[in-house]
Amino acid sequence: MALTEAQLTHYHYMAAMFNELGYTAEHLDVKQALEMAPLVNDRILGGIHLKFGGQANPQRTVQAYAWAMQDHGGRILQNAQVTGFETAGGKVTAVVTSRGTLGCDALVIAAGPQTEGLAAQLGAFAPMAPARAEMIITEPAPLMPIGGVDGNGLYGRQTLRGNLAYGGGPHEWLDVSAAGPSARPTTPLMRNLAKRVAELLPKAEHLRVIRSWAGVIETTPDGRPILDRLKAPDNVVLASMSGVGFGLSPASGHAICDLVLEGRCTFAEIDKLGVDRFAGLSPDWRAERGWTPVAQAV
Ligand SMILES: Cc1cc2nc3c(=O)[nH]c(=O)nc-3n(C[C@H](O)[C@H](O)[C@H](O)COP(=O)(O)OP(=O)(O)OC[C@H]3O[C@@H](n4cnc5c(N)ncnc54)[C@H](O)[C@@H]3O)c2cc1C
């Protein structure tokens, strides 16, 4: 990571925290940081090497999940909008979609930014603010020894071909309809990202941005996931990963499976991720944080 002075203090704290949790995080002086990430701005004060974590191509991973689900007998119904639910005896018994009504024994609502509206139809309060996020991809640069270099408010990686793939705030806050938002890539966020990538990695500033991709993510008021099995109807699980659902997917998938089959997570303490934590939330929480679309910001 390439850091400013303020970030360095913050990351020293983070490194100590990671080490305490049993992960290895090592401080780098300027020379060491530039050896690992030669494209980085040489005015950095140092860096932190987090010796854990990983990276994966999201498009390929999601396709692999879809194939794996089908291999296990699952069926994926695309272009079928869920518009409502049928309930009986304190349970959801069917999901009403634009392609017909489907009976169910258990229901998982993991609809990204639409999770809030669908949960509300069942009387549950799962607050979240939708926002557009975008990643830019540059032409290939010479491969750095370390591919994942964060800093300047960005997160990203260098692909094995050398392309730099970067994203990270500021968000473009949105309101979404039940029919879903349009992904609409190539937003004004792209220019902001490109500028910050050039600042972080100035030896790559001449590279052209060759593509970008965008999507709409949801952020909960405290930024933590929602993973909860409702008390009523009691066969419904709500799942939102608050904007970091890709990295969390192996663990969250396991936890969702446990909540459906066992009624509790068998491998981690997740009570703090329940919707009860939002019971006292101000109705104006989005406006209070400035998490509203620009035209409506106060
Ligand atoms: C540009 C960008 C970069 C990102 N980078 C990272 C990263 O580096 N690391 C990371 O961990 N996460 C990252 N994320 C976030 C990550 O992609 C999401 O957190 C993750 O996709 C959430 O998965 P999900 O299955 O919970 O929801 P989603 O992927 O949002 O899927 C929800 C699905 O529900 C469907 N749906 C919604 N409403 C209805 C309805 N009424 N009826 C039927 N279907 C409906 C939608 O069409 C969609 O297919 C990034 C996101 C973007 C956009």
The ligand as a Gaussian input file, in Angstrom:
#p B3LYP/6-31G(d) Opt

LIG

0 1
 C      -17.838000      -1.952000      -9.462000
 C      -17.975000      -2.865000      -8.290000
 C      -16.857000      -3.339000      -7.634000
 C      -16.980000      -4.191000      -6.540000
 N      -15.851000      -4.666000      -5.939000
 C      -15.959000      -5.534000      -4.911000
 C      -14.789000      -6.092000      -4.310000
 O      -13.658000      -5.798000      -4.701000
 N      -14.960000      -6.955000      -3.275000
 C      -16.194000      -7.302000      -2.814000
 O      -16.285000      -8.103000      -1.890000
 N      -17.321000      -6.791000      -3.363000
 C      -17.223000      -5.917000      -4.397000
 N      -18.350000      -5.387000      -4.958000
 C      -19.658000      -5.660000      -4.337000
 C      -20.213000      -7.008000      -4.716000
 O      -20.290000      -7.110000      -6.128000
 C      -21.614000      -7.140000      -4.096000
 O      -21.538000      -6.923000      -2.690000
 C      -22.159000      -8.528000      -4.375000
 O      -22.361000      -8.698000      -5.762000
 C      -23.491000      -8.727000      -3.643000
 O      -23.973000      -9.998000      -4.010000
 P      -25.479000     -10.361000      -3.740000
 O      -25.685000     -11.680000      -4.394000
 O      -25.779000     -10.199000      -2.286000
 O      -26.317000      -9.232000      -4.480000
 P      -26.293000      -8.741000      -5.994000
 O      -25.015000      -9.130000      -6.674000
 O      -26.658000      -7.288000      -5.941000
 O      -27.424000      -9.593000      -6.648000
 C      -28.763000      -9.356000      -6.355000
 C      -29.593000     -10.025000      -7.442000
 O      -30.962000      -9.922000      -7.104000
 C      -31.677000      -9.592000      -8.266000
 N      -32.932000      -8.937000      -7.878000
 C      -33.121000      -7.748000      -7.269000
 N      -34.428000      -7.499000      -7.089000
 C      -35.095000      -8.560000      -7.581000
 C      -36.476000      -8.903000      -7.699000
 N      -37.435000      -8.113000      -7.238000
 N      -36.785000     -10.078000      -8.293000
 C      -35.822000     -10.917000      -8.758000
 N      -34.505000     -10.655000      -8.665000
 C      -34.146000      -9.486000      -8.089000
 C      -30.750000      -8.682000      -9.054000
 O      -31.109000      -8.658000     -10.418000
 C      -29.414000      -9.366000      -8.818000
 O      -29.179000     -10.373000      -9.767000
 C      -18.263000      -4.548000      -6.075000
 C      -19.409000      -4.082000      -6.752000
 C      -19.265000      -3.253000      -7.843000
 C      -20.505000      -2.775000      -8.553000

